[in-house]
Amino acid sequence: MGKYQNLAVLLLRLATSANFLSAVADRFGLWGNPGEPNVSWGNWGNFVAYNAQVNSFVPASFALLLGIVATALEIILPLMLIAGYKTRLAAIGSALVTLGFALAMTYSFGIKAPLNYAVFVDITSAFLLATVSHYKWSIDEWLDKAKQ
């Protein structure tokens, strides 16, 4: 294990979580109102409308359901990563959710959209996080010690 690997893994868990939770905060208006600088949606309705655009290959009536599922996963997975609980599973789940988003963005808007938002970096970093053998400073570490 490298000298800074434990710290890098912790920071990767936190950064991945921050990406998800920031997007969730935006869709609930916590970053500001629609149209304000650095606000993508500013409310749930705008997010659902955007979700329908991203998922243009499914009926628009699915936008709300997809938005609810995505939001639930984008809350649960980062909380698992922050706590370090079932970290490998949460990392794989994070990668797969983001991969789905990247594929939908690519289909609906072209390859430049996910490249502009570094979505592929998020996917690969989450998959890389899943390859780590030990998660220092985590519930997983505590549970492993309790088993011994």
N, C-alpha and C positions, 0 to 999 in steps of 0.2 A: 504494500500500500504506500502510495506517495505521501510525502511530507504534509501536503495540504489537502489531501483527498477528503478527509472527514469534513473539513470546513467547506470545501467545494460542493460536496454532496448536500450538506445542510443548506447552503446558499441556493443550490439548484432546486431543492424542495421548496424553499421560500419564494424564489423568483417565479417558478411555475405556478405556485399558488396565487401569487400577486397578479399574474396575468389573468387568471380565471376570475378572481374576486373583483378585480378592477372592472372587467366587462360586466359582471353582475351588478356592481354598484352603479354603473352607467345606466343600465336598463331600468333601474329603480330610481333614477334621478339624483343619486347621491353625489355625482360629480358636477351637477348643475342642471340647468334647464335646457331644453332643446334649442339649438342655435347658438349657445354660448361657446366660447373657445374651448377646444379640446373635449367637447361633449359629442359623442357619436349619436346617441339616441335621446337621452334625457328623460325618457319615460317608457313604460311597458308597451304602450301602443305603437310607438315608433320602432321599438325593437321587433315586435311581432311583424310589422310591415316589412322591415328589412329582412327578417327571417324568411318571409315569403319570397322575397327577391333572391336570396341566396339559394333557397331550395326550390328554384323555379321549375324543377323537373317533377315535383309532386303537386297535387291539387292545393290551391291556396288555402282551402279549409283545414289543411294539416298544419299550417304555420303556427297556430296557437299551441297545439299539442307538441310539436317539435320544439317550440320555444320553452315550454314548461319542462320537458325532458332535459333539454340542453342546460337550462338554468339549474335544475336540481343536480345534475351531474357536475356542473361548474361551481356548485357550493359544496357538495359532498366530497368530491375528489380532492380539492385543495385543503379542506379541513383534515382529511386523512393524511395528506402530505405534510402539513404543518405539524401535526401531532406525531407523525412517523408511525402511523398505525396501518398495518398491511401495506407498507410503502411500495413494495414491488407491484402489487395489484393496482394500487392507486396510480402509479407511474404508467403502467400499461394502459389503464383506463383513460388517463389523461392523453396519452399518445393517440389512442384510437378515437376519442372524441375530437381531438384536434385534426386528425387525419380525415375524419368525416367532414369537418368544416372546410378543410383545404380542398377536398374533392368537390364539394358542393360549390365553393367559391370559384374553382377553376371551371367547372361546367357552366356556371351562370354568368361569370364575369371575365373569364380568361385567366391564363396563368399568371399574369402580372399582379392581379389582386392579392393572392396569397404570398407572392414574393414581396410585395410592398409592406406587408405586415409581418414578415419573417415567420410565417406560420410553419414552414418546413423546419426551421430551426427549433421551434417549440416542439414539434413532433419528435425530431431526432434527439433533442435533449431529454425529453420524457422517456424515450426508449433507452437512452444511455443510463438514465437514473435507475431503470428497471434492472440493469445488469450488475449493479453494485451488490457485493456479497454481504455487507454489514452496514447498517444504518445507525451511525453514532448519534447520540442525543435524540433518541426516539422511543416511543412506546414499544416498538419492535425489539429494540435492544434490551429494554427492561424485561419484556416477556421472555426473551431468550435466556437472560440471566436467571429468571425465576424458575425456568425448566431445569436448570443444572443443579 
